[in-house]
Amino acid sequence: MAYDFDLFVIGAGSGGVRAARFAAGYGARVAVAESRYLGGTCVNVGCVPKKLLVYGAHYAEDLGQAQGYGWSIDGATFDWKTLIANKDREIQRLNGIYKNLLVDSGVTLLQAHARVTGAHSVEVDGTQYTAEHILVATGGWPFVPEFPGREHAITSNEAFYLEALPRRVLVVGGGYIAVEFASIFHGCGADTTLLYRGELFLRGFDGSLRDHLKDEMIKKGVDLQFNSDIATIDKQADGSLLATLEDGRTLEADCILYATGRRPMLDGLGLDALDVALDSRGFIAVDEQFQTSVPSILAIGDVIGRVQLTPVALAEGMAVARRLFRPEEYRPVDYNCIATAVFSLPNMATVGLTEEQARLQGHRVKLFESRFRPMKLTMTDSLERSLMKLVVDADTDRVLGCHMAGPDAGEIMQGLAVAMKAGATKRVFDETIGIHPTAAEEFVTMRTPTGI
């Protein structure tokens, strides 16, 4: 059968754009349909604008520390509207770049909603298109759980477009997004409370890192309330919000941000009519080649719920393009040893196994930890401390995990991820000459185990 396209991609986020561009580069006829914004969550309401806001929030600390270096910053003020306007301008620029990447690659771009109508057919604005392969890359969407007053809460989507900085903010959640937005709002000057129903936020990260970040955020003045959850939200006559907690306590806020999870964006896709299978969590179920229960329909990225990180979606998109149109270059995605960062204040970053995971997997471990005041802060009043940690297999000397909390943690961890991927041992770390004076050199100068 002759198809209109070799590959039809639904969703122009990171994974979809990567698959489309490279498939077109391999000679395939490709179309992409996107009904919202080019670049997906990451570019528009995710990691890119969020990090821009983190930069903005951090300037409060930079200005406060400048006096220790001889700078007098008198009368400095902050304007939320300027930050948001400049952020919007940068996102619009990136939207244009994504459009050019697709069009210049020879991809047919359809900026409208697409619905799958068959194993090889898609409908866009009333027009039917056929394709040998259909790739679903529609990402995820934040959700607020059901409870009385949920309509008064916002999600991260709306937080990026607040017209004014709220005076009092209540952030609910314990993952990346909640911790990062708590840092953003607090850094920009809002009275900020982070509420989490569990014992400690950032479940799945190394315990030392989680405890360290908790202590640092408390020192900065963020109100952390664990083992707490909201029962109801009521809007007051003056427009403020009153959150009643499950234990009966009440908290007042001008803005309540829910960051308690994301769901796969499957609305209006038509997959249910084709009996495309979902997993127990509601994400699209795929095999190792990203095929769904309908073999001609594939899915990648957040919509499959594996590792919900932009670089992972990029790798999955590349794998799909290669397998379909350049099989001699195909390599499966390796989900082991993926580095990641939390752009809280201070930053956190990690790659490999946590101490807890290493022990659970049966490794006999050696631990190396270093806690210190960053050199930049030694001439300031800041009491912030950094943490660096290595988890090492005591039998093989292989480094199993690297963890850091402190300035530029993500930048430092990227290089360590390469060493981890190459199977570096602690001896390799020890024999690597550091760059002095830097914080990063601490990773190659830790000699004495701090625990086993």
Backbone hydrogen bonds in HBPLUS format (Angstrom, degrees):
<---DONOR---> <-ACCEPTOR-->    atom                        ^
c    i                          cat <-CA-CA->   ^        H-A-AA   ^      H-
h    n   atom  resd res      DA  || num        DHA   H-A  angle D-A-AA Bond
n    s   type  num  typ     dist DA aas  dist angle  dist       angle   num
A0005-PHE N   A0130-THR O   3.03 MM 125  6.37 143.1  2.17 140.4 151.8     1
A0132-GLU N   A0005-PHE O   3.08 MM 127  6.67 147.6  2.19 147.9 154.8     2
A0006-ASP N   A0029-ARG O   2.80 MM  23  5.13 143.3  1.93 131.6 143.8     3
A0133-HIS N   A0006-ASP O   3.10 MM 127  6.09 134.7  2.31 126.6 139.8     4
A0007-LEU N   A0029-ARG O   3.15 MM  22  6.50 157.1  2.21 159.7 160.8     5
A0031-ALA N   A0007-LEU O   3.06 MM  24  6.56 152.6  2.14 155.4 163.6     6
A0008-PHE N   A0133-HIS O   2.89 MM 125  6.33 154.4  1.96 152.1 160.5     7
A0135-LEU N   A0008-PHE O   2.81 MM 127  6.10 164.3  1.83 149.6 154.2     8
A0009-VAL N   A0031-ALA O   2.80 MM  22  6.10 174.2  1.80 159.7 158.7     9
A0033-ALA N   A0009-VAL O   2.90 MM  24  6.37 155.8  1.96 162.0 170.0    10
A0010-ILE N   A0135-LEU O   2.81 MM 125  6.16 166.6  1.83 170.5 171.6    11
A0137-ALA N   A0010-ILE O   2.84 MM 127  5.76 162.4  1.87 160.8 161.5    12
A0011-GLY N   A0033-ALA O   2.83 MM  22  5.92 157.3  1.88 162.0 169.8    13
A0039-GLY N   A0012-ALA O   2.77 MM  27  5.77 155.0  1.83 161.3 159.8    14
A0017-VAL N   A0013-GLY O   2.92 MM   4  5.91 168.1  1.93 158.8 162.4    15
A0018-ARG N   A0014-SER O   3.06 MM   4  6.12 159.4  2.10 144.0 150.1    16
A0019-ALA N   A0015-GLY O   3.01 MM   4  6.20 165.8  2.03 151.3 154.9    17
A0020-ALA N   A0016-GLY O   2.93 MM   4  6.06 161.7  1.97 147.7 153.3    18
A0021-ARG N   A0017-VAL O   2.88 MM   4  5.95 172.6  1.89 155.7 157.9    19
A0022-PHE N   A0018-ARG O   3.16 MM   4  6.21 172.7  2.16 150.6 152.9    20
A0023-ALA N   A0019-ALA O   2.95 MM   4  5.90 152.4  2.03 142.5 151.1    21
A0024-ALA N   A0020-ALA O   2.94 MM   4  6.07 160.9  1.98 149.4 154.5    22
A0025-GLY N   A0021-ARG O   2.89 MM   4  6.15 149.3  1.98 142.0 151.6    23
A0026-TYR N   A0022-PHE O   2.93 MM   4  6.16 130.2  2.18 137.5 149.9    24
A0026-TYR N   A0023-ALA O   3.11 MM   3  5.06 132.6  2.35  92.9 106.0    25
A0028-ALA N   A0023-ALA O   3.02 MM   5  5.50 158.1  2.07 151.3 144.8    26
A0027-GLY N   A0024-ALA O   2.95 MM   3  5.11 158.2  2.00 107.6 112.8    27
A0108-THR N   A0030-VAL O   2.96 MM  78  6.27 174.1  1.96 151.2 150.7    28
A0032-VAL N   A0108-THR O   2.83 MM  76  6.23 155.5  1.89 164.3 166.5    29
A0110-LEU N   A0032-VAL O   2.78 MM  78  6.01 169.0  1.79 169.3 169.6    30
A0034-GLU N   A0110-LEU O   2.99 MM  76  6.47 151.4  2.07 152.0 159.3    31
A0044-ASN N   A0040-GLY O   3.21 MM   4  6.23 159.5  2.25 153.0 159.2    32
A0045-VAL N   A0041-THR O   2.81 MM   4  5.07 140.2  1.97 133.5 146.6    33
A0048-VAL N   A0042-CYS O   2.95 MM   6  5.84 162.1  1.98 144.5 150.2    34
A0050-LYS N   A0046-GLY O   2.98 MM   4  5.84 154.1  2.04 160.0 167.8    35
A0051-LYS N   A0047-CYS O   3.02 MM   4  5.96 153.8  2.09 137.5 143.3    36
A0052-LEU N   A0048-VAL O   3.13 MM   4  6.42 153.3  2.20 150.1 157.9    37
A0053-LEU N   A0049-PRO O   2.97 MM   4  6.26 152.0  2.05 146.7 153.6    38
A0054-VAL N   A0050-LYS O   2.89 MM   4  6.22 146.2  2.01 143.2 153.5    39
A0055-TYR N   A0051-LYS O   2.91 MM   4  6.18 159.0  1.96 149.5 153.9    40
A0056-GLY N   A0052-LEU O   3.04 MM   4  6.34 157.9  2.09 142.1 148.1    41
A0057-ALA N   A0053-LEU O   2.84 MM   4  6.12 154.3  1.91 147.6 154.4    42
A0058-HIS N   A0054-VAL O   2.93 MM   4  6.13 148.3  2.03 149.6 158.0    43
A0059-TYR N   A0056-GLY O   3.33 MM   3  5.60 146.1  2.45 101.5 110.3    44
A0060-ALA N   A0057-ALA O   3.36 MM   3  6.11 156.4  2.42 115.0 119.6    45
A0061-GLU N   A0058-HIS O   2.96 MM   3  5.43 123.8  2.29 109.5 122.1    46
A0062-ASP N   A0058-HIS O   3.05 MM   4  6.43 160.6  2.09 150.4 156.5    47
A0063-LEU N   A0059-TYR O   2.82 MM   4  5.92 165.7  1.84 152.2 154.7    48
A0064-GLY N   A0060-ALA O   3.11 MM   4  6.23 152.2  2.19 136.6 144.6    49
A0065-GLN N   A0061-GLU O   2.93 MM   4  6.13 141.7  2.08 147.6 157.6    50
A0066-ALA N   A0062-ASP O   2.99 MM   4  6.06 123.6  2.32 140.4 154.7    51
A0066-ALA N   A0063-LEU O   3.32 MM   3  5.13 141.6  2.47  92.3 102.8    52
A0068-GLY N   A0065-GLN O   3.16 MM   3  5.81 140.2  2.33 115.1 123.6    53
A0069-TYR N   A0066-ALA O   2.89 MM   3  5.37 154.0  1.96 113.4 122.0    54
A0071-TRP N   A0066-ALA O   3.19 MM   5  5.30 158.2  2.24 137.7 131.1    55
A0070-GLY N   A0067-GLN O   3.02 MM   3  5.10 161.3  2.06 112.7 112.4    56
A0083-LEU N   A0079-ASP O   3.32 MM   4  6.71 159.9  2.37 149.8 154.9    57
A0084-ILE N   A0080-TRP O   2.94 MM   4  6.24 165.0  1.96 160.5 164.0    58
A0085-ALA N   A0081-LYS O   2.88 MM   4  5.98 160.6  1.92 146.8 152.7    59
A0086-ASN N   A0082-THR O   2.96 MM   4  6.07 163.9  1.99 151.1 155.2    60
A0087-LYS N   A0083-LEU O   2.92 MM   4  6.07 151.2  2.00 144.0 152.8    61
A0088-ASP N   A0084-ILE O   2.84 MM   4  6.07 158.5  1.89 149.6 155.2    62
A0089-ARG N   A0085-ALA O   3.02 MM   4  6.27 153.0  2.10 143.9 151.0    63
A0090-GLU N   A0086-ASN O   3.10 MM   4  6.36 154.0  2.17 144.2 150.3    64
A0091-ILE N   A0087-LYS O   2.97 MM   4  6.27 155.8  2.03 152.2 159.2    65
A0092-GLN N   A0088-ASP O   2.94 MM   4  6.17 156.9  1.99 150.1 156.2    66
A0093-ARG N   A0089-ARG O   3.10 MM   4  6.36 148.5  2.20 139.7 148.1    67
A0094-LEU N   A0090-GLU O   3.04 MM   4  6.37 154.9  2.10 146.1 152.5    68
A0095-ASN N   A0091-ILE O   2.84 MM   4  6.14 150.6  1.92 149.1 157.7    69
A0096-GLY N   A0092-GLN O   3.14 MM   4  6.40 154.8  2.20 143.9 149.3    70
A0097-ILE N   A0093-ARG O   3.08 MM   4  6.46 147.2  2.19 142.0 151.3    71
A0098-TYR N   A0094-LEU O   2.94 MM   4  6.24 160.9  1.98 155.0 158.7    72
A0099-LYS N   A0095-ASN O   3.02 MM   4  6.31 155.3  2.09 146.9 153.8    73
A0100-ASN N   A0096-GLY O   2.98 MM   4  6.22 161.2  2.01 148.0 152.8    74
A0101-LEU N   A0097-ILE O   2.87 MM   4  6.11 153.9  1.93 150.4 158.1    75
A0102-LEU N   A0098-TYR O   3.15 MM   4  6.40 156.1  2.21 147.1 151.6    76
A0103-VAL N   A0099-LYS O   2.95 MM   4  6.16 177.5  1.95 161.5 161.1    77
A0104-ASP N   A0100-ASN O   2.79 MM   4  5.57 161.0  1.83 145.1 151.8    78
A0105-SER N   A0102-LEU O   3.08 MM   3  5.19 137.0  2.27  98.2 110.7    79
A0107-VAL N   A0102-LEU O   3.09 MM   5  5.35 159.0  2.13 155.7 149.3    80
A0106-GLY N   A0103-VAL O   2.99 MM   3  5.27 160.1  2.03 109.6 115.7    81
A0112-ALA N   A0110-LEU O   3.03 MM   2  5.72 130.6  2.28 104.4  90.4    82
A0115-ARG N   A0123-GLU O   2.94 MM   8  5.22 151.3  2.03 144.2 153.5    83
A0123-GLU N   A0115-ARG O   2.79 MM   8  5.22 167.4  1.80 152.3 156.0    84
A0116-VAL N   A0269-LEU O   2.75 MM 153  5.80 150.1  1.84 152.5 152.8    85
A0117-THR N   A0121-SER O   2.95 MM   4  5.40 157.0  2.00 128.2 134.9    86
A0121-SER N   A0118-GLY O   3.39 MM   3  4.81 173.7  2.39  96.5  98.1    87
A0131-ALA N   A0120-HIS O   2.87 MM  11  5.15 153.7  1.94 133.0 138.7    88
A0122-VAL N   A0129-TYR O   2.82 MM   7  5.22 158.5  1.86 152.0 158.1    89
A0129-TYR N   A0122-VAL O   2.73 MM   7  5.22 158.5  1.78 159.0 166.4    90
A0124-VAL N   A0127-THR O   2.85 MM   3  5.26 160.4  1.89 150.7 154.1    91
A0127-THR N   A0124-VAL O   2.96 MM   3  5.26 165.8  1.98 117.8 121.3    92
A0134-ILE N   A0296-SER O   2.94 MM 162  6.28 164.7  1.96 159.9 163.4    93
A0298-LEU N   A0134-ILE O   2.70 MM 164  6.08 167.1  1.72 165.8 170.5    94
A0136-VAL N   A0298-LEU O   2.78 MM 162  6.07 170.6  1.79 143.3 145.0    95
A0300-ILE N   A0136-VAL O   3.16 MM 164  6.63 150.8  2.25 159.7 164.3    96
A0265-MET N   A0139-GLY O   2.88 MM 126  5.73 171.2  1.89 148.1 145.1    97
A0141-TRP N   A0263-ARG O   2.77 MM 122  5.32 141.7  1.92 148.1 160.8    98
A0263-ARG N   A0141-TRP O   2.82 MM 122  5.32 164.2  1.84 152.8 150.3    99
A0143-PHE N   A0261-GLY O   3.42 MM 118  6.40 155.5  2.48 148.9 145.9   100
A0150-ARG N   A0147-PHE O   3.15 MM   3  5.68 148.5  2.26 147.8 142.7   101
A0233-ILE N   A0148-PRO O   3.03 MM  85  6.45 146.7  2.14 138.7 149.1   102
A0152-HIS N   A0149-GLY O   2.99 MM   3  5.75 168.1  2.00 124.6 128.5   103
A0153-ALA N   A0150-ARG O   3.06 MM   3  5.52 164.6  2.08 115.3 120.3   104
A0154-ILE N   A0256-ILE O   2.91 MM 102  6.28 163.4  1.94 161.2 166.8   105
A0258-TYR N   A0154-ILE O   2.82 MM 104  6.13 170.7  1.83 169.5 167.3   106
A0158-GLU N   A0155-THR O   3.15 MM   3  5.65 122.7  2.50 109.3 120.4   107
A0159-ALA N   A0155-THR O   3.10 MM   4  6.35 150.5  2.19 147.5 156.5   108
A0161-TYR N   A0158-GLU O   2.92 MM   3  5.44 160.2  1.96 116.9 123.5   109
A0191-ASP N   A0167-ARG O   2.87 MM  24  6.09 170.5  1.88 154.8 151.6   110
A0254-ASP N   A0168-ARG O   2.88 MM  86  5.23 161.7  1.91 131.9 138.1   111
A0255-CYS N   A0168-ARG O   3.22 MM  87  6.59 132.4  2.46 155.6 165.5   112
A0169-VAL N   A0191-ASP O   2.87 MM  22  6.14 162.5  1.90 151.9 157.0   113
A0193-THR N   A0169-VAL O   2.96 MM  24  6.36 156.1  2.02 157.6 165.5   114
A0170-LEU N   A0255-CYS O   2.90 MM  85  6.30 160.8  1.93 159.4 165.9   115
A0257-LEU N   A0170-LEU O   2.84 MM  87  6.22 150.7  1.93 151.8 161.7   116
A0171-VAL N   A0193-THR O   2.82 MM  22  6.14 170.4  1.83 170.6 171.6   117
A0195-LEU N   A0171-VAL O   2.76 MM  24  6.08 168.2  1.77 168.3 172.6   118
A0172-VAL N   A0257-LEU O   2.80 MM  85  6.13 163.9  1.82 170.2 172.5   119
A0259-ALA N   A0172-VAL O   2.79 MM  87  5.81 163.4  1.81 167.6 170.5   120
A0173-GLY N   A0195-LEU O   2.88 MM  22  6.22 164.9  1.90 166.8 171.8   121
A0202-LEU N   A0174-GLY O   2.63 MM  28  5.61 172.3  1.64 160.3 163.2   122
A0179-VAL N   A0175-GLY O   3.09 MM   4  6.24 177.0  2.09 166.0 166.9   123
A0180-GLU N   A0176-TYR O   2.86 MM   4  6.01 165.7  1.88 161.5 166.2   124
A0181-PHE N   A0177-ILE O   2.95 MM   4  6.05 165.8  1.97 150.8 154.8   125
A0182-ALA N   A0178-ALA O   2.95 MM   4  6.09 150.6  2.04 146.3 154.8   126
A0183-SER N   A0179-VAL O   3.12 MM   4  6.35 153.3  2.19 142.7 149.3   127
A0184-ILE N   A0180-GLU O   2.92 MM   4  6.24 152.6  2.00 146.1 154.4   128
A0185-PHE N   A0181-PHE O   2.93 MM   4  6.05 176.6  1.93 156.1 155.2   129
A0186-HIS N   A0182-ALA O   3.05 MM   4  6.05 161.7  2.09 142.5 148.4   130
A0187-GLY N   A0183-SER O   2.86 MM   4  5.83 161.4  1.89 145.0 151.1   131
A0188-CYS N   A0184-ILE O   2.97 MM   4  6.15 145.6  2.09 149.5 158.8   132
A0190-ALA N   A0185-PHE O   2.91 MM   5  5.36 157.4  1.96 157.2 149.7   133
A0189-GLY N   A0186-HIS O   3.02 MM   3  5.21 152.9  2.10 104.2 112.8   134
A0223-ASP N   A0192-THR O   3.07 MM  31  6.27 170.4  2.08 160.5 157.4   135
A0194-LEU N   A0223-ASP O   2.78 MM  29  6.14 160.2  1.82 158.3 163.7   136
A0225-GLN N   A0194-LEU O   2.83 MM  31  6.08 166.9  1.85 175.1 172.6   137
A0196-TYR N   A0225-GLN O   2.98 MM  29  6.38 159.1  2.02 158.9 159.8   138
A0228-SER N   A0196-TYR O   3.04 MM  32  5.62 173.7  2.05 126.2 128.0   139
A0227-ASN N   A0198-GLY O   2.86 MM  29  4.91 152.8  1.93 138.7 138.8   140
A0205-PHE N   A0202-LEU O   3.17 MM   3  5.96 163.2  2.20 140.5 142.6   141
A0209-LEU N   A0206-ASP O   3.04 MM   3  5.37 119.4  2.42 105.3 119.6   142
A0210-ARG N   A0206-ASP O   3.04 MM   4  6.39 159.3  2.09 155.7 162.0   143
A0211-ASP N   A0207-GLY O   3.02 MM   4  6.21 168.2  2.04 153.7 156.1   144
A0212-HIS N   A0208-SER O   2.98 MM   4  6.06 154.5  2.04 141.6 149.4   145
A0213-LEU N   A0209-LEU O   2.90 MM   4  6.11 167.1  1.92 155.9 158.3   146
A0214-LYS N   A0210-ARG O   3.04 MM   4  6.21 158.1  2.09 145.9 152.3   147
A0215-ASP N   A0211-ASP O   3.05 MM   4  6.32 164.1  2.07 150.1 153.3   148
A0216-GLU N   A0212-HIS O   2.96 MM   4  6.25 160.5  2.00 153.2 158.8   149
A0217-MET N   A0213-LEU O   2.89 MM   4  6.02 162.6  1.92 155.3 159.2   150
A0218-ILE N   A0214-LYS O   3.02 MM   4  6.21 156.4  2.08 150.0 156.6   151
A0219-LYS N   A0215-ASP O   2.98 MM   4  6.22 156.8  2.03 146.0 152.5   152
A0220-LYS N   A0216-GLU O   3.06 MM   4  6.31 142.5  2.20 140.2 150.0   153
A0222-VAL N   A0217-MET O   3.04 MM   5  5.58 159.9  2.09 157.6 151.6   154
A0221-GLY N   A0218-ILE O   2.98 MM   3  5.11 142.3  2.13 100.5 112.0   155
A0246-GLU N   A0229-ASP O   2.93 MM  17  5.88 153.4  2.00 157.0 158.5   156
A0231-ALA N   A0244-THR O   2.75 MM  13  5.70 166.4  1.77 152.9 157.4   157
A0232-THR N   A0244-THR O   3.22 MM  12  5.28 158.8  2.27 141.7 146.9   158
A0244-THR N   A0232-THR O   2.89 MM  12  5.28 163.0  1.92 149.2 154.9   159
A0234-ASP N   A0242-LEU O   2.90 MM   8  5.13 160.3  1.94 140.2 146.6   160
A0242-LEU N   A0234-ASP O   2.78 MM   8  5.13 164.1  1.80 155.5 161.0   161
A0236-GLN N   A0240-SER O   2.77 MM   4  5.30 177.3  1.77 160.8 161.7   162
A0239-GLY N   A0236-GLN O   2.96 MM   3  5.27 161.9  2.00 114.6 118.6   163
A0241-LEU N   A0253-ALA O   2.71 MM  12  5.21 169.5  1.72 175.6 173.2   164
A0253-ALA N   A0241-LEU O   2.90 MM  12  5.21 155.2  1.96 149.7 154.9   165
A0243-ALA N   A0251-LEU O   2.79 MM   8  5.14 170.1  1.80 165.2 161.9   166
A0251-LEU N   A0243-ALA O   2.83 MM   8  5.14 151.7  1.91 144.8 154.4   167
A0245-LEU N   A0249-ARG O   2.73 MM   4  5.29 169.2  1.74 162.3 165.7   168
A0248-GLY N   A0245-LEU O   2.91 MM   3  5.23 161.3  1.95 114.6 118.3   169
A0269-LEU N   A0266-LEU O   3.22 MM   3  5.63 160.5  2.26 135.8 131.6   170
A0274-LEU N   A0271-LEU O   3.06 MM   3  5.22 138.5  2.24  99.7 111.5   171
A0276-VAL N   A0271-LEU O   3.17 MM   5  5.49 177.6  2.17 151.2 150.5   172
A0275-ASP N   A0272-ASP O   3.11 MM   3  4.98 160.4  2.15 101.3 107.0   173
A0285-ALA N   A0277-ALA O   3.11 MM   8  5.80 170.9  2.12 135.2 137.2   174
A0279-ASP N   A0283-PHE O   2.73 MM   4  5.51 158.2  1.77 158.5 166.3   175
A0282-GLY N   A0279-ASP O   3.02 MM   3  5.35 163.0  2.05 113.2 118.7   176
A0284-ILE N   A0303-VAL O   3.07 MM  19  6.25 158.6  2.12 159.8 156.3   177
A0287-ASP N   A0291-GLN O   2.96 MM   4  5.48 143.2  2.09 139.5 149.9   178
A0290-PHE N   A0287-ASP O   3.02 MM   3  5.13 160.6  2.06 114.8 115.6   179
A0299-ALA N   A0290-PHE O   3.04 MM   9  5.69 148.3  2.15 149.3 159.0   180
A0292-THR N   A0297-ILE O   2.95 MM   5  5.85 161.7  1.99 164.9 162.8   181
A0297-ILE N   A0294-VAL O   2.79 MM   3  5.56 165.2  1.81 136.3 141.6   182
A0304-ILE N   A0301-GLY O   3.04 MM   3  5.93 169.2  2.05 126.7 130.1   183
A0305-GLY N   A0302-ASP O   3.07 MM   3  5.00 144.3  2.20  98.3 109.1   184
A0309-LEU N   A0307-VAL O   2.90 MM   2  5.80 131.8  2.14 109.7  95.0   185
A0312-VAL N   A0309-LEU O   3.06 MM   3  5.33 128.3  2.33 105.4 119.2   186
A0313-ALA N   A0309-LEU O   3.11 MM   4  6.52 155.9  2.17 155.0 162.1   187
A0314-LEU N   A0310-THR O   3.00 MM   4  6.33 155.5  2.06 154.9 162.4   188
A0315-ALA N   A0311-PRO O   3.03 MM   4  6.24 154.7  2.09 138.7 144.9   189
A0316-GLU N   A0312-VAL O   2.89 MM   4  6.17 155.8  1.95 150.7 157.6   190
A0317-GLY N   A0313-ALA O   2.87 MM   4  6.08 157.5  1.92 149.4 155.3   191
A0318-MET N   A0314-LEU O   2.97 MM   4  6.21 156.9  2.02 148.7 154.7   192
A0319-ALA N   A0315-ALA O   2.94 MM   4  6.14 153.9  2.01 144.0 151.4   193
A0320-VAL N   A0316-GLU O   3.02 MM   4  6.28 157.0  2.07 149.7 154.9   194
A0321-ALA N   A0317-GLY O   3.08 MM   4  6.30 167.7  2.10 149.7 152.8   195
A0322-ARG N   A0318-MET O   2.97 MM   4  6.15 164.2  2.00 152.2 156.6   196
A0323-ARG N   A0319-ALA O   2.93 MM   4  6.03 165.9  1.95 148.9 153.4   197
A0324-LEU N   A0320-VAL O   3.05 MM   4  6.14 162.8  2.08 153.4 157.3   198
A0325-PHE N   A0321-ALA O   2.97 MM   4  5.89 159.7  2.01 146.4 152.6   199
A0326-ARG N   A0322-ARG O   2.77 MM   4  4.44 149.7  1.86 126.8 131.1   200
A0329-GLU N   A0326-ARG O   2.90 MM   3  5.78 164.0  1.93 129.5 134.7   201
A0330-TYR N   A0327-PRO O   3.10 MM   3  4.94 163.8  2.13 103.7 108.6   202
A0340-THR N   A0350-THR O   2.94 MM  10  5.63 155.4  2.01 160.4 167.9   203
A0350-THR N   A0340-THR O   2.91 MM  10  5.63 156.5  1.97 164.0 169.4   204
A0342-VAL N   A0348-MET O   2.76 MM   6  5.00 158.6  1.80 136.2 142.7   205
A0348-MET N   A0342-VAL O   2.92 MM   6  5.00 157.3  1.97 149.5 154.6   206
A0406-GLY N   A0347-ASN O   2.82 MM  59  5.30 148.1  1.92 142.1 152.8   207
A0349-ALA N   A0404-MET O   2.85 MM  55  5.35 153.4  1.92 156.4 158.1   208
A0404-MET N   A0349-ALA O   2.92 MM  55  5.35 153.6  1.99 165.8 162.6   209
A0351-VAL N   A0402-CYS O   2.96 MM  51  5.43 149.8  2.06 157.7 161.3   210
A0402-CYS N   A0351-VAL O   2.89 MM  51  5.43 163.9  1.91 162.0 167.3   211
A0353-LEU N   A0400-LEU O   2.78 MM  47  5.56 153.7  1.85 137.6 135.3   212
A0358-ALA N   A0354-THR O   2.96 MM   4  6.13 164.3  1.98 153.3 157.4   213
A0359-ARG N   A0355-GLU O   3.10 MM   4  6.32 163.1  2.13 149.9 153.7   214
A0360-LEU N   A0356-GLU O   3.01 MM   4  6.16 157.7  2.07 144.6 151.5   215
A0361-GLN N   A0357-GLN O   2.92 MM   4  6.14 144.3  2.05 147.7 156.7   216
A0363-HIS N   A0358-ALA O   3.06 MM   5  5.51 152.8  2.14 163.3 154.9   217
A0362-GLY N   A0359-ARG O   2.99 MM   3  5.15 158.9  2.03 106.8 112.7   218
A0394-ALA N   A0364-ARG O   2.61 MM  30  5.49 163.7  1.63 159.1 163.0   219
A0366-LYS N   A0392-VAL O   2.75 MM  26  5.05 152.8  1.82 145.6 153.8   220
A0392-VAL N   A0366-LYS O   2.89 MM  26  5.05 169.7  1.90 161.7 162.2   221
A0367-LEU N   A0451-GLY O   2.72 MM  84  4.89 159.1  1.76 154.6 148.0   222
A0450-THR N   A0367-LEU O   2.68 MM  83  5.57 155.4  1.73 144.5 152.8   223
A0368-PHE N   A0390-LEU O   3.03 MM  22  5.08 156.5  2.08 148.9 151.8   224
A0390-LEU N   A0368-PHE O   2.81 MM  22  5.08 155.6  1.87 148.2 156.0   225
A0370-SER N   A0388-MET O   2.86 MM  18  5.22 149.9  1.95 152.8 156.9   226
A0388-MET N   A0370-SER O   2.91 MM  18  5.22 151.2  1.99 149.7 158.3   227
A0372-PHE N   A0386-SER O   3.12 MM  14  5.41 150.0  2.21 135.0 144.1   228
A0386-SER N   A0372-PHE O   2.68 MM  14  5.41 168.3  1.70 167.2 165.7   229
A0377-LEU N   A0374-PRO O   2.89 MM   3  5.53 146.0  2.00 118.2 127.7   230
A0378-THR N   A0375-MET O   3.12 MM   3  5.33 160.9  2.16 109.9 115.8   231
A0380-THR N   A0377-LEU O   3.02 MM   3  5.14 155.2  2.08 118.9 117.5   232
A0387-LEU N   A0405-ALA O   2.86 MM  18  5.10 158.7  1.90 147.5 153.8   233
A0405-ALA N   A0387-LEU O   2.87 MM  18  5.10 154.2  1.94 146.2 151.0   234
A0389-LYS N   A0403-HIS O   2.87 MM  14  5.07 151.8  1.95 154.1 153.1   235
A0403-HIS N   A0389-LYS O   2.93 MM  14  5.07 154.4  1.99 153.4 155.6   236
A0391-VAL N   A0401-GLY O   2.87 MM  10  4.87 161.4  1.91 144.3 146.3   237
A0400-LEU N   A0391-VAL O   2.67 MM   9  5.40 148.3  1.77 151.9 162.7   238
A0401-GLY N   A0391-VAL O   3.15 MM  10  4.87 146.9  2.27 136.9 137.1   239
A0393-ASP N   A0398-ARG O   2.87 MM   5  5.40 171.7  1.88 162.0 162.0   240
A0397-ASP N   A0393-ASP O   2.79 MM   4  5.15 142.4  1.93 147.4 154.6   241
A0426-LYS N   A0397-ASP O   2.68 MM  29  5.62 156.0  1.74 164.4 170.0   242
A0399-VAL N   A0424-ALA O   3.11 MM  25  6.22 174.4  2.11 146.9 148.6   243
A0409-ALA N   A0406-GLY O   3.23 MM   3  5.58 133.6  2.46 145.5 137.1   244
A0412-ILE N   A0408-ASP O   3.06 MM   4  6.34 161.7  2.09 158.9 163.6   245
A0413-MET N   A0409-ALA O   2.90 MM   4  6.03 159.1  1.95 151.7 157.9   246
A0414-GLN N   A0410-GLY O   3.25 MM   4  6.34 142.6  2.39 143.3 150.0   247
A0417-ALA N   A0413-MET O   2.88 MM   4  6.09 140.9  2.04 148.8 159.2   248
A0418-VAL N   A0415-GLY O   3.19 MM   3  5.45 131.2  2.44 100.8 112.1   249
A0420-MET N   A0416-LEU O   2.88 MM   4  6.18 158.0  1.93 152.5 159.0   250
A0421-LYS N   A0417-ALA O   2.88 MM   4  6.04 156.6  1.94 144.9 151.2   251
A0422-ALA N   A0418-VAL O   3.04 MM   4  6.26 140.1  2.20 141.4 152.0   252
A0422-ALA N   A0419-ALA O   3.18 MM   3  5.08 124.9  2.50  91.4 105.5   253
A0424-ALA N   A0419-ALA O   3.05 MM   5  5.44 164.8  2.08 149.6 150.3   254
A0423-GLY N   A0420-MET O   2.98 MM   3  5.10 158.0  2.03 104.4 111.3   255
A0428-VAL N   A0425-THR O   3.10 MM   3  5.19 121.5  2.45  96.2 110.0   256
A0429-PHE N   A0425-THR O   3.17 MM   4  6.62 157.2  2.23 147.1 152.7   257
A0430-ASP N   A0426-LYS O   2.82 MM   4  6.13 163.0  1.85 152.5 157.3   258
A0431-GLU N   A0427-ARG O   2.87 MM   4  6.05 145.2  1.99 146.8 155.7   259
A0432-THR N   A0429-PHE O   3.12 MM   3  5.27 156.5  2.18 104.9 112.1   260
A0442-GLU N   A0439-ALA O   3.03 MM   3  5.80 160.4  2.07 121.1 127.0   261
A0443-PHE N   A0440-ALA O   3.13 MM   3  5.96 154.9  2.19 122.0 126.3   262
A0444-VAL N   A0441-GLU O   2.94 MM   3  5.46 151.1  2.03 112.6 121.2   263
A0445-THR N   A0442-GLU O   3.22 MM   3  5.08 166.9  2.24 102.8 106.1   264
